[in-house]
């Protein structure tokens, strides 16, 4: 079983079905309810880490 994968041309995308399914619950949240903190145990190919870093809503500055 392949546990991690990344395409060099698209390193931020999720390539494996199980990683896409793990992030599917984020589709049901609006931007204001996006998790502020995430705990990932085990890095593997870091596909979830890269995906969350790239796709998290950026906090708006109060200034």
MIFI-9473 format. One record per residue (C-alpha): residue number from 1; residue in one letter; x, y, z. Coordinates in Angstrom, 1 decimal, always signed. Example, Ala and Ser with C-alpha at 12.3 -4.5 7.8 and 13.67 -1.06 7.14 Angstrom:
ATOM:1:A:+12.3:-4.5:+7.8
ATOM:2:S:+13.7:-1.1:+7.1
This chain:
ATOM:1:X:+0.0:+0.0:+0.0
ATOM:2:X:+1.3:+3.5:-0.9
ATOM:3:X:+1.2:+5.7:+2.2
ATOM:4:X:+2.5:+8.9:+0.7
ATOM:5:X:+2.7:+10.6:-2.7
ATOM:6:X:+3.5:+14.0:-4.1
ATOM:7:X:+3.7:+15.4:-7.7
ATOM:8:X:+6.6:+17.7:-8.1
ATOM:9:X:+4.6:+20.0:-10.3
ATOM:10:X:+1.8:+20.3:-7.7
ATOM:11:X:+3.3:+19.7:-4.2
ATOM:12:X:+0.3:+21.3:-2.4
ATOM:13:X:-2.3:+18.9:-3.9
ATOM:14:X:-3.5:+15.7:-2.3
ATOM:15:X:-2.8:+12.8:-4.5
ATOM:16:X:-4.1:+9.7:-2.6
ATOM:17:X:-7.7:+9.0:-2.0
ATOM:18:X:-7.4:+8.4:+1.7
ATOM:19:X:-5.8:+11.8:+2.3
ATOM:20:X:-8.6:+13.5:+0.3
ATOM:21:X:-11.1:+11.7:+2.5
ATOM:22:X:-9.3:+12.8:+5.7
ATOM:23:X:-9.8:+16.5:+4.6
ATOM:24:X:-13.4:+16.1:+3.3
ATOM:25:X:-14.8:+17.3:+6.6
ATOM:26:X:-13.3:+20.7:+5.9
ATOM:27:X:-15.7:+21.1:+3.0
ATOM:28:X:-18.6:+21.3:+5.5
ATOM:29:X:-17.2:+24.3:+7.4
ATOM:30:X:-17.3:+27.9:+6.5
ATOM:31:X:-14.1:+30.0:+6.7
ATOM:32:X:-14.9:+31.4:+10.1
ATOM:33:X:-15.1:+27.8:+11.6
ATOM:34:X:-11.8:+26.5:+10.1
ATOM:35:X:-9.8:+24.8:+12.8
ATOM:36:X:-7.2:+27.2:+14.3
ATOM:37:X:-4.9:+24.4:+15.5
ATOM:38:X:-4.2:+21.0:+14.0
ATOM:39:X:-2.3:+18.1:+15.5
ATOM:40:X:-0.7:+15.7:+13.0
ATOM:41:X:+1.0:+12.6:+14.4
ATOM:42:X:+3.5:+11.2:+12.0
ATOM:43:X:+4.8:+13.2:+9.1
ATOM:44:X:+5.0:+10.7:+6.3
ATOM:45:X:+5.2:+12.5:+3.0
ATOM:46:X:+3.8:+15.7:+4.7
ATOM:47:X:+1.0:+15.9:+2.1
ATOM:48:X:-1.6:+16.8:+4.8
ATOM:49:X:+0.8:+19.3:+6.3
ATOM:50:X:+1.4:+21.0:+3.0
ATOM:51:X:-2.3:+21.0:+2.1
ATOM:52:X:-3.4:+22.6:+5.3
ATOM:53:X:-0.6:+25.2:+5.2
ATOM:54:X:-1.5:+26.2:+1.7
ATOM:55:X:-5.3:+26.1:+2.1
ATOM:56:X:-5.9:+27.5:+5.5
ATOM:57:X:-7.7:+30.8:+5.5
ATOM:58:X:-5.4:+33.6:+6.4
ATOM:59:X:-6.3:+35.6:+9.5
ATOM:60:X:-7.4:+39.1:+8.8
ATOM:61:X:-5.5:+41.7:+10.7
ATOM:62:X:-7.6:+44.0:+13.0
ATOM:63:X:-5.4:+46.9:+12.0
